[in-house]
Amino acid sequence: MAYLYMAMMALVTYLIRVIPLTFFRKKIENPYIQSFLYYVPYTCLTAMTFPAIFYATNSVVSALAGVLAAVILAFYNKSLVTVAAAACIAVFFTEHFL
């Protein structure tokens, strides 16, 4: 039964990648569609990651502290390592003192 599920997932994944290639042979020149397609990966990644942030900690308060630290440092163009480390430290100290 597990092999059937894996085969179905492989088929669906394959079709999702192949169908646009078969239907859209020409270059997409519409600037609205181009900008939409440009932001789709970022949107999907955010939709999958952001809810998990609030369930990864013991409380919502510590999750908000980590998100706040990450957003502030990202706004000031700090590196990814710095942002991630600061968010982890903020969560650690918030959970330690709560």
C-alpha positions as CSV (number, residue, x, y, z in Angstrom):
1,M,0.0,0.0,0.0
2,A,2.9,2.4,0.8
3,Y,4.3,1.8,-2.7
4,L,0.9,2.9,-4.2
5,Y,1.0,6.1,-2.2
6,M,4.6,6.8,-3.3
7,A,3.8,6.1,-6.9
8,M,0.8,8.4,-6.8
9,M,2.9,11.2,-5.2
10,A,5.6,10.7,-7.9
11,L,2.9,10.9,-10.6
12,V,1.4,14.1,-9.2
13,T,4.8,15.7,-8.8
14,Y,5.7,14.7,-12.3
15,L,2.5,16.1,-13.8
16,I,2.8,19.4,-11.9
17,R,6.2,19.9,-13.5
18,V,5.4,18.6,-17.0
19,I,2.0,20.1,-17.7
20,P,3.2,23.8,-17.8
21,L,6.1,22.8,-20.0
22,T,3.8,21.2,-22.5
23,F,1.2,24.0,-22.6
24,F,3.4,27.1,-22.5
25,R,6.0,26.7,-25.2
26,K,6.5,30.5,-25.8
27,K,8.2,32.9,-23.5
28,I,5.7,34.6,-21.2
29,E,5.8,38.3,-22.0
30,N,3.0,39.6,-19.8
31,P,4.7,41.6,-16.9
32,Y,1.9,40.8,-14.5
33,I,2.2,37.0,-15.0
34,Q,6.0,37.2,-14.9
35,S,5.9,39.1,-11.6
36,F,3.3,36.7,-10.2
37,L,5.5,33.6,-11.2
38,Y,8.6,35.3,-9.8
39,Y,7.1,35.5,-6.3
40,V,5.4,32.1,-6.1
41,P,8.4,30.3,-4.6
42,Y,8.8,32.9,-1.9
43,T,5.1,32.8,-1.1
44,C,5.0,29.0,-0.9
45,L,8.0,28.9,1.4
46,T,6.6,31.5,3.7
47,A,3.2,29.7,3.8
48,M,4.9,26.5,4.8
49,T,7.5,28.0,7.3
50,F,5.7,30.7,9.1
51,P,3.0,28.6,10.9
52,A,5.7,26.2,12.0
53,I,7.5,29.0,13.8
54,F,4.7,29.3,16.3
55,Y,4.5,25.6,17.0
56,A,8.3,25.0,17.4
57,T,8.5,26.6,20.8
58,N,6.8,25.9,24.1
59,S,4.8,29.2,24.1
60,V,3.6,31.7,21.6
61,V,5.4,34.5,23.5
62,S,8.8,33.0,23.0
63,A,7.9,32.4,19.3
64,L,7.0,36.1,18.9
65,A,10.2,37.1,20.6
66,G,12.2,35.1,18.1
67,V,10.2,36.4,15.1
68,L,10.6,40.0,16.3
69,A,14.3,39.6,16.7
70,A,14.6,38.0,13.2
71,V,12.5,40.6,11.5
72,I,14.4,43.5,13.1
73,L,17.8,42.1,12.1
74,A,16.6,41.1,8.6
75,F,15.3,44.6,8.2
76,Y,18.8,45.9,8.8
77,N,20.2,43.5,6.2
78,K,22.2,41.2,8.6
79,S,23.4,37.9,7.4
80,L,21.2,34.7,7.6
81,V,23.4,33.2,10.3
82,T,23.2,36.3,12.4
83,V,19.4,36.5,12.1
84,A,18.9,32.8,12.9
85,A,21.3,32.9,15.8
86,A,19.7,36.0,17.3
87,A,16.2,34.4,16.9
88,C,17.4,31.3,18.7
89,I,18.9,33.3,21.5
90,A,15.8,35.4,21.9
91,V,13.6,32.2,22.1
92,F,16.1,30.6,24.5
93,F,16.1,33.5,26.9
94,T,12.4,34.2,26.7
95,E,11.6,30.5,27.5
96,H,14.1,30.5,30.3
97,F,12.6,33.5,32.0
98,L,9.0,32.5,31.5
